[in-house]
Amino acid sequence: MAAALAVLSGLSQWAPSVHAQEGGAVKRGGVIRYGHFQEPACLFGGWVQQWYLQRQYSDNLVARSDDGKIAPWLAESWTISDDKKVYTFEIKPNVKFTDGTALDAQAIADNINGWLSNDPDLRNPTAAPYLSDSFESAKAIAPQRLQVTLKTPFQPLLNVFAQSSQGILSPSALKRGLAVNCENPIGSGPFIVDKWRHGREVTFRRNPDYNSAPATAKHQGPAYVDGISWKFLPDQTVRYGSLITGETDAIYDIPAIAWKDANSRFGVLRHVTGGTPLRLALYAARPPFDDVLVRKAFAYSTDRKAAVDTSFLGSLPFEGNGALSQSSPEYLHELGRAYAYDIRKANQLLDRAGWTERDRNGIRVKHGNSLTVRISYSNAFLKPDGEQALQVIQQQARAAGFDVRLQPTNPADFFAGRNLGPDDYEIVLLYWVAPGAEIFRISWKPDQNGEPNRFNPSRFQDPALWEVIQRAEQDFSGAERTGLYQQAERKIVDEAPVVGFTVLDVTLATSPNLKDVWLDRGSVGEPVFYDAHFDERK
């Protein structure tokens, strides 16, 4: 396998969608053997890796299509009041959770109210940061009619409801407590969680009564396959090799070295997620990055594009816009070229900032302090090839006088806060996925009432920026809202509290006999196996 991969190189163009379903009867049956990368600590929650799993067993209130439009799912239709504060949803009838509980307006209201509560068994770590400021109530005003009332208008509400982390779970099952539900969550989706063999796989079985597919699906009714064997294969060479040898039918995250080979022999799917790209967040609340000149100097001192292109063999696009992902509707393409490598400009900025002395190793010094920056990161957020890119950046920045130190942290420790304290880093590598610029609420909300925004690792606080973001959120006019978000986007890039690194993409490779796998557009690009089926060669 290693010898085979050693000769794989080069870059193909963006791959087309996996095979469209042909006419005629679809073969039913079979179990999809899927090789995934990372195993989460819970089968639902606020991390992307959990969303992938939740998409298989739960349904959402609404869906989001490839062109970004909101489509029916559990809600067949909806209306919005003139003041944009009251949403009334007509809920699809005769839907049940797989434990037999009715999925009606009350069940959805219970979910939404739980997301915004202080109950740790119910609180949703993704929904709460979006909705806590604007949400007032969710209630059933008829058995199949849901009313969501807001204190202030929030235009991205439907986008939030379309994300898989906001999948609707059985209120009866949720009463069992978080520990039980992490192991065996109950939704109404096309598959049922059968068993989680920790460290190995999650098995799903087909929901024979499924009748609530989204309008974006290719068919209605139960799934075609009997189930999914969701295997955890963290080694990328082993994972890709399992597809070559026929041990799996689909795998996640095609290795850079295998990108060209995968496009030549397998079906390939790719989705660049919206929200933020994978970016370097610079701690702007204390030296040295409390000085915007030093932040910009760091950005200019590194040829991040070359580092990404070299490390990922050209298979993963560089992203120079640290504020917003290139697949977000509000993305400004010219900002993707921000802070192109310019070592001369980096040195000039550091001189202006007073870092004029150097020690015998060439590291800049000011008032007796070295220009040392620590980059904290984890493979929970960084693909294996990405560490090489950070090592390249480490060496490049040294020419300008930065002493860059890398702090790799395993996922368990990283999520527990290791190397993420206020004195533990100067740079942290992170992302947050979303359909678009509504992510600014998560990343740039200022600290309020003495409570810090823990989703802002840059600690960049700008009241003027926050005012523009809030205006955009409450604007339903389209072009004006986009303009406001782009105003915020420009300010973020200009102030450089984040520096672009690379896109966050989702890639899948599927065997030729597995048809109609697709990637959800709620925000993450989760693999959807509901429409998938094998052809006669299986």
QUIDAUR-V677878 format. One record per pair of residues at least 12 apart in sequence whose C-alpha atoms are under 10 Angstrom apart, sorted by the first residue. I is the first residue (numbers start at 0). J is the second residue. Records with the same first field share a line. If there is no record, write none. Layout:
BEGIN
I=J, J
END
This chain:
BEGIN
0=236, 237, 239, 240, 241, 243, 244
1=236, 237, 240
3=240, 257, 260
4=236, 239, 240, 254, 255, 256, 257, 260
5=256, 257
6=256, 257, 260
7=255, 256, 257, 258, 259, 260, 261, 312
8=255, 256, 257, 258, 259, 260, 311, 312, 313, 314
9=255, 256, 257, 258, 259, 260, 312, 313, 314
10=255, 256, 257, 258, 259, 260, 262, 311, 312, 313, 314, 315
11=258, 259, 260, 261, 262, 263, 313, 314
12=259, 262, 314
13=262, 267, 268, 269, 270, 314
14=261, 262, 266, 267, 268, 269, 270, 506
15=262, 266, 267, 268, 269
16=266, 267, 268, 269, 270, 515, 516, 517, 518
17=265, 266, 267, 268, 269, 507, 508, 509, 510, 511, 513, 514, 515, 516, 517, 518
18=266, 267, 268, 509, 511, 512, 513, 514, 515, 516, 517
19=217, 514, 515, 516, 517
20=217, 514, 515, 516, 530, 531, 532
21=514, 515
25=223, 514, 530, 531, 532, 533, 534, 535
26=223, 224, 531, 532, 533, 534, 535, 537
27=222, 223, 224, 225, 531, 532, 533, 534
28=205, 222, 223, 224, 225, 226, 532, 533
29=223, 224, 225, 226, 227, 532, 533, 537
30=202, 203, 204, 205, 223, 224, 225, 226, 227, 228, 248, 532, 533
31=202, 203, 224, 225, 226, 227, 228, 229, 247, 248, 249, 513, 528, 531, 532, 533
32=200, 202, 226, 227, 228, 229, 230, 241, 242, 245, 246, 247, 248, 249, 250
33=200, 227, 228, 229, 230, 231, 232, 238, 241, 242, 246, 247, 248, 249, 250, 251, 507, 508, 509, 528
34=200, 228, 229, 230, 231, 232, 233, 235, 237, 238, 239, 241, 242, 246, 247, 248, 249, 250, 251, 252, 507, 508
35=48, 51, 200, 229, 230, 231, 232, 233, 234, 235, 238, 249, 250, 251, 252, 507
36=48, 230, 231, 232, 233, 234, 235, 238, 250, 251, 252, 379, 382
37=49, 198, 230, 231, 232, 233, 234, 251, 378, 379, 410
38=52, 197, 198, 199, 200, 201, 230, 231, 232, 233, 379, 410
39=52, 181, 197, 198, 231, 379, 410, 411
40=181, 182, 197, 411
41=177, 178, 179, 180, 181, 182, 183, 184
42=180, 181, 182, 183, 184, 192, 195, 201
43=123, 163, 164, 165, 166, 180, 181, 182, 183, 184
44=122, 123, 124, 125, 163, 164, 165, 181
45=123, 124, 125, 126, 163, 164, 165, 431
46=124, 125, 164, 379, 431, 432
47=163, 164, 379, 380, 431, 432, 522, 523, 524, 525
48=379, 523, 525
49=163, 164, 525
50=162, 163, 164, 165, 166, 522, 523, 524, 525, 526
51=163, 164, 518, 519, 523, 524, 525, 526, 527
52=163, 164, 192, 201, 203, 229, 525, 526, 527
53=163, 164, 165, 166, 167, 168, 184, 185, 186, 188, 190, 192, 525
54=162, 163, 164, 165, 166, 186, 188, 189, 190, 519, 521, 525, 526, 527, 528, 529
55=163, 166, 186, 187, 188, 189, 190, 191, 192, 203, 205, 227, 525, 526, 527, 528, 529
56=96, 97, 166, 167, 168, 184, 185, 186, 187, 188, 189, 190, 191, 192, 203, 204, 205, 206, 529
57=96, 97, 163, 164, 165, 166, 167, 168, 169, 184, 185, 186, 187, 188, 189, 190, 191
58=72, 73, 96, 161, 162, 163, 165, 166, 167, 168, 186, 187, 188, 189, 211, 212, 213
59=71, 72, 73, 74, 107, 160, 161, 162, 163, 164, 165, 166, 167, 168, 186, 187, 188, 211, 212, 213, 521
60=72, 73, 74, 75, 88, 90, 91, 107, 157, 159, 160, 161, 162, 163, 165, 166, 167, 213
61=73, 74, 75, 76, 77, 88, 157, 158, 159, 160, 161, 162, 165, 166, 213, 214, 521
62=74, 157, 158, 159, 160, 161, 162, 163, 212, 213, 214, 215, 216, 519, 520, 521
63=157, 158, 160, 161, 162, 213, 214, 215, 434, 519, 520, 521, 522
64=161, 213, 214, 215, 216, 519, 520, 521
65=215, 518, 519, 520, 521
66=328, 520
67=158, 327, 328, 434, 435, 520, 521, 522
68=157, 158, 520
69=157, 158, 160, 161, 214, 215, 521
70=157, 161, 213, 214, 215
71=89, 90, 91, 161, 212, 213, 214, 215
72=90, 91, 161, 211, 212, 213, 214, 215, 216
73=88, 89, 90, 91, 92, 94, 102, 103, 104, 107, 167, 211, 212, 213, 214
74=87, 88, 89, 90, 91, 92, 104, 143, 144, 145, 211, 213
75=88, 89, 90, 91, 92, 213, 214
76=88, 89, 90, 91
77=89, 90, 144, 145, 146
78=146
79=146, 147
80=148
82=151, 152
83=148, 149, 150, 151, 152, 153, 154, 473, 474, 475
84=133, 134, 135, 147, 148, 149, 150, 151, 152, 153, 154, 473
85=135, 136, 137, 146, 147, 148, 149, 150, 151, 152
86=137, 145, 146, 147, 148, 149, 156, 157
87=137, 138, 139, 140, 144, 145, 146, 147, 148
88=104, 139, 143, 144, 145, 146, 147
89=103, 104, 141, 142, 143, 144, 145, 146
90=102, 103, 104, 107, 141, 142, 143, 144, 145
91=103, 104, 143, 144, 210, 211
92=104, 142, 143, 210, 211
93=143, 210, 211
94=187, 208, 209, 210, 211
95=169, 186, 187, 188, 208, 209, 210, 211
96=167, 168, 169, 170, 171, 172, 185, 186, 187, 188, 191, 206, 208, 209
97=168, 169, 185, 186, 187, 188, 189, 190, 191, 192, 206, 207, 208, 209
98=169, 171, 172, 185, 186, 187, 191
99=169, 171, 185, 187
100=169, 170, 171, 172, 185, 186, 187
101=169, 170, 171, 187
102=142, 143, 167, 168, 169, 170, 186, 187
103=139, 141, 142, 143, 144, 145
104=137, 138, 139, 140, 141, 142, 143, 144, 145, 146
105=137, 138, 139, 140, 141, 142, 143, 144, 145, 146, 170
106=138, 139, 142, 145, 167, 168, 169, 170, 171
107=137, 138, 139, 143, 145, 166, 167, 168, 169, 170
108=136, 137, 138, 139, 145, 146, 147, 167, 170
109=121, 137, 138, 139, 167, 168, 169, 170
110=122, 123, 137, 165, 166, 167, 168, 169, 170, 173
111=123, 126, 127, 134, 136, 137, 138, 147, 160, 165, 167
112=134, 135, 136, 137, 138, 147
113=127, 137, 170, 173
114=126, 127, 130, 131, 165
115=127, 128, 129, 130, 131, 132, 134, 135, 136
116=131
119=176, 177
120=173, 174, 175, 176, 177, 178, 180, 181
121=170, 173, 174, 176, 177
123=164, 165
124=164, 165
125=159, 162, 163, 164, 165, 431, 441
126=156, 159, 160, 162, 164, 165
127=441
128=438, 440, 441, 442, 444, 452, 454
129=153, 155, 156, 159, 437, 438, 439, 440, 441
130=149, 153, 155, 156, 159, 440
131=149
132=149, 150, 151, 153
133=148, 149, 150, 151, 152, 153, 156
134=147, 148, 149, 150, 151, 152, 153, 156
135=147, 148, 149, 150, 151
136=148, 149, 150
137=149
151=472, 473
152=469, 470, 472, 473, 474, 475
153=437, 469, 470, 471, 472, 473, 474, 475
154=437, 471, 472, 473, 474, 475, 476, 477, 480
155=434, 435, 436, 437, 438, 471, 472, 473, 474, 475
156=437, 472
158=433, 434, 435, 437, 521, 522
159=433, 434, 437, 521, 522
160=521
161=434, 519, 520, 521, 522
162=432, 433, 434, 519, 520, 521, 522, 523, 524, 525
163=519, 520, 521, 522, 523, 524, 525
164=521, 523
166=186, 187, 188
167=185, 186, 187, 188
168=180, 184, 185, 186, 187, 188
169=184, 185, 186, 187
170=185, 186
171=185
172=184, 185, 186
173=185
181=195
182=194, 195, 196, 197, 201
183=195
187=206, 208, 209, 210, 211, 212
188=205, 206, 208, 209, 210, 211, 212, 221, 222, 529
189=203, 204, 205, 206, 207, 208, 209, 210, 211, 212, 220, 221, 222, 223, 226, 528, 529, 530
190=202, 203, 204, 205, 206, 207, 208, 209, 221, 222, 224, 225, 226, 227, 528, 529
191=203, 204, 205, 206, 207, 226, 227
192=204, 205, 206, 226, 227
193=205, 226, 227, 228
194=228
195=229
196=230, 231
197=231
198=230, 231, 232, 233
199=228, 229, 230, 231, 232
200=227, 228, 229, 230, 231, 232
201=227, 228, 229, 230, 231
202=226, 227, 228, 229, 230
203=225, 226, 227, 228, 229
204=222, 224, 225, 226, 227, 228
205=221, 222, 223, 224, 225, 226, 227, 529
206=220, 221, 222, 225, 226
207=220, 221, 222, 223, 225
208=220, 221, 222
209=221, 222
210=222
212=529, 530
215=519, 520
216=517, 519, 527, 529, 530
217=515, 517, 529, 530, 531
218=529, 530
219=529, 530
220=529, 530
221=529, 530
222=528, 529, 530, 531, 532
223=528, 529, 530, 531, 532, 533
224=528, 529, 530, 531, 532, 533
225=532
226=528, 529
227=528
228=247, 248
229=247, 249, 250
230=247, 250
231=250
232=250, 251
233=383
234=254, 383
235=250, 251, 252, 253, 254, 255, 257, 382, 383, 384
236=253, 254, 256, 257
238=250, 251, 252, 253, 254
239=251, 252, 253, 254, 257, 261, 508
240=257
242=261, 265, 508, 509, 510
243=261, 264, 265, 510
245=510
247=509, 510
248=508, 509, 510, 511, 512, 513, 533, 537
249=265, 266, 267, 507, 508, 509, 510, 511, 513, 516, 526
250=267, 506, 507, 508, 509, 510
251=268, 505, 506, 507, 508, 509, 526
252=268, 269, 382, 504, 505, 506, 507, 508
253=267, 268, 269, 314, 505, 506, 507, 508
254=311, 312, 314, 382, 383, 384, 506
255=310, 311, 312, 313, 314, 315, 382, 383, 384
256=310, 311, 312, 313, 314, 384
257=312, 314
258=311, 312, 313, 314, 315, 506, 508
259=314
261=507, 508, 509, 510
262=508
264=508, 509, 510, 511
265=507, 508, 509, 510, 511, 512, 513
266=507, 508, 509, 510, 511, 512, 513, 514, 515, 516
267=506, 507, 508, 509, 510, 511, 516
268=505, 506, 507, 508, 509, 516, 517, 518, 524, 526
269=504, 505, 506, 507, 508, 517, 518, 524
270=326, 503, 504, 505, 506, 507, 517, 518, 519, 520, 522, 523, 524, 525
271=315, 316, 324, 325, 326, 327, 432, 502, 503, 504, 505, 506, 520, 522, 523, 524
272=324, 325, 326, 327, 431, 432, 433, 434, 435, 502, 503, 504, 505, 520, 521, 522, 523, 524, 525
273=323, 324, 325, 326, 327, 328, 329, 330, 431, 432, 433, 434, 435, 436, 437, 438, 502, 503, 504, 520, 521, 522, 523, 524
274=322, 323, 324, 325, 326, 327, 328, 329, 330, 430, 431, 432, 433, 434, 435, 436, 437, 438, 439, 441, 442, 503, 522, 523
275=320, 321, 322, 323, 324, 325, 326, 327, 429, 430, 431, 432, 433, 434, 435, 436, 437, 438, 439, 442, 499, 501, 502, 503
276=317, 318, 319, 320, 321, 322, 323, 324, 325, 326, 327, 429, 430, 431, 432, 498, 499, 500, 501, 502, 503, 504
277=317, 318, 320, 321, 322, 323, 324, 380, 381, 428, 429, 430, 431, 432, 497, 498, 499, 500, 501, 502, 503, 504
278=318, 319, 320, 321, 322, 323, 324, 426, 427, 428, 429, 430, 431, 497, 498, 499, 500, 501, 502, 503
279=298, 321, 374, 375, 376, 425, 426, 427, 428, 429, 430, 456, 457, 495, 496, 497, 498, 499, 500, 501
280=321, 322, 374, 375, 425, 426, 427, 428, 429, 430, 455, 456, 457, 458, 459, 495, 496, 497, 498, 499
281=294, 297, 372, 374, 424, 425, 426, 427, 428, 456, 457, 458, 459, 495, 496, 497, 498
282=294, 372, 421, 422, 424, 425, 426, 427, 455, 456, 457, 458, 459, 496, 497
283=425, 426, 456, 457, 458, 459, 460, 494, 495, 496, 497
284=421, 425, 456, 457, 458, 459, 460, 496
285=421, 422, 425, 458
286=368, 370, 371, 372, 425
287=352, 354, 365, 368, 369, 370, 371, 372, 425
288=372, 425, 426, 457, 495, 496
289=457, 458, 459, 496
290=349, 352, 494
291=348, 352, 493, 494, 495, 496
292=345, 347, 348, 349, 350, 351, 352, 353, 494, 495
293=345, 346, 348, 349, 350, 351, 352, 353, 354, 370, 495
294=345, 348, 349, 494, 495, 496, 497, 498
295=338, 344, 345, 348, 349, 492, 493, 494, 495, 496, 497, 498
296=338, 340, 341, 342, 343, 344, 345, 346, 347, 348, 349, 350, 352, 396, 399, 401, 495
297=338, 340, 342, 345, 346, 348, 349, 372, 392, 395, 396, 397, 399, 400, 401, 495, 498
298=319, 337, 338, 339, 340, 341, 342, 345, 396, 495, 497, 498, 499
299=337, 338, 339, 340, 341, 342, 343, 344, 345, 346, 348, 396, 399, 498
300=338, 339, 340, 341, 342, 343, 344, 345, 346, 392, 395, 396, 397, 398, 399, 400, 401
301=338, 339, 340, 341, 342, 345, 391, 392, 393, 394, 395, 396, 397, 398, 399
302=338, 339, 340, 341, 342, 391, 392, 395, 396
303=317, 318, 319, 338, 339, 340, 388, 389, 391, 392, 395, 498, 499, 500, 501
304=316, 317, 318, 319, 336, 339, 340, 388, 392, 499, 500, 501
305=317, 340, 388, 391, 392
306=385, 387, 388, 389, 390, 391, 392, 395, 500
307=384, 385, 386, 387, 388, 389, 391, 392, 500, 501
308=388, 501
309=384, 385, 387, 388, 391
310=383, 384, 385, 386, 387, 388, 389, 390, 391
311=382, 383, 384, 385, 387, 388
312=384
315=501, 502, 503, 504
316=500, 501, 502, 503, 504
317=335, 336, 499, 500, 501, 502, 503
318=332, 334, 335, 336, 337, 498, 499, 500, 501, 502, 503
319=332, 333, 334, 335, 336, 337, 338, 339, 492, 498, 499, 500, 501, 502
320=332, 333, 334, 335, 336, 337, 338, 488, 489, 491, 492, 495, 497, 498, 499, 500, 501, 502
321=334, 335, 337, 430, 488, 491, 492, 495, 496, 497, 498, 499, 500, 501, 502
322=334, 335, 436, 438, 439, 442, 485, 487, 488, 489, 490, 491, 492, 493, 495, 496, 497, 498, 499
323=335, 430, 431, 432, 433, 435, 436, 437, 438, 439, 485, 488, 489, 491, 492, 499, 502
324=430, 431, 432, 433, 434, 435, 436, 499, 501, 502, 503
325=435, 502, 503
326=434, 435, 502, 522
327=433, 434, 435, 436, 437, 438, 522
328=434, 435, 436, 481
329=435, 436, 437, 478, 480, 481, 482, 483, 484, 485, 486, 488
330=435, 436, 481, 484, 485, 488
331=485, 488, 489
334=488, 489, 492, 493, 499
335=492, 499
336=499
337=492, 493, 495, 498, 499
338=492, 493, 495, 498, 499
340=395
342=395, 396, 398, 399
343=399
344=399
345=396, 398, 399, 400
346=398, 399, 400
347=399
349=363, 399, 400, 401
350=363
352=365
353=365, 366
354=366, 368, 369, 370, 400
355=400
356=369, 400
357=369, 370, 400
358=400
360=397, 400, 402
361=397, 398, 399, 400, 401, 402
362=396, 397, 398, 399, 400, 401, 402, 403
363=397, 399, 400, 401, 402
364=400, 401
369=400, 401, 402
370=397, 400, 401, 402, 403
371=397, 400, 401, 402, 403, 404, 424, 425
372=393, 401, 402, 403, 404, 405, 424, 425, 426
373=393, 402, 403, 404, 405, 406, 418, 423, 424, 425, 426, 427
374=389, 393, 403, 404, 405, 406, 407, 418, 419, 423, 424, 425, 426, 427, 428
375=404, 405, 406, 407, 408, 413, 417, 418, 419, 423, 424, 425, 426, 427, 428, 429
376=389, 405, 406, 407, 408, 409, 410, 413, 418, 419, 424, 426, 427, 428, 429
377=406, 407, 408, 409, 410, 411, 412, 413, 414, 418, 427, 428, 429
378=407, 408, 409, 410, 413
379=408, 409, 410, 411, 413, 414, 429
380=410, 428, 429, 430, 431, 503
381=428, 429, 430, 503
382=503
385=500, 501
386=405, 407
388=500
389=403, 404, 405, 428, 500
390=403, 404, 405
393=405
403=425, 426
404=424, 425, 426
405=424, 426, 427
406=418, 423, 424, 426, 427
419=456
420=456
421=456, 458
424=456
425=456, 457
426=456, 457, 496, 497, 498
427=456, 457, 497
428=456, 497, 498, 500
429=454, 456
430=442, 454, 502, 503
431=454, 503, 522, 523
432=503, 521, 522, 523, 524
433=520, 521, 522, 523
434=520, 521, 522, 523
435=484, 522
436=468, 471, 472, 481, 484, 485, 487, 488
437=468, 469, 471, 472, 484
438=468
439=455, 464, 465, 468, 469, 472, 484, 487, 488, 491
440=454, 455, 465, 468, 469, 472
441=453, 454, 455
442=454, 455, 456, 457, 458, 459
443=455, 456, 457, 458, 459, 460, 461, 462, 464, 465, 468, 487, 491
444=458, 459, 460, 461, 462, 464, 465, 466, 468, 469
445=458, 459, 460, 461, 462, 464, 465
446=458, 459, 460
455=496
456=496, 497
457=495, 496, 497
458=496
459=491, 494, 495, 496, 497
460=496
461=490, 491
463=487, 490
464=484, 486, 487, 488, 490, 491
465=487
466=487
467=480, 483, 484, 485, 486, 487
468=480, 483, 484, 485, 486, 487, 488
469=483, 484
470=483, 484
471=483, 484, 485, 486, 487
472=484
503=523
504=523, 524
505=518, 523, 524, 525, 526
506=518, 524, 525, 526
507=525, 526
510=533, 537
511=533, 534, 536, 537
512=532, 533, 534, 535, 536, 537
513=528, 531, 532, 533, 534, 535, 536, 537
514=528, 530, 531, 532, 533, 534
515=527, 528, 529, 530, 531, 532, 533
516=528, 529, 530, 531, 532
517=529, 530, 531
END
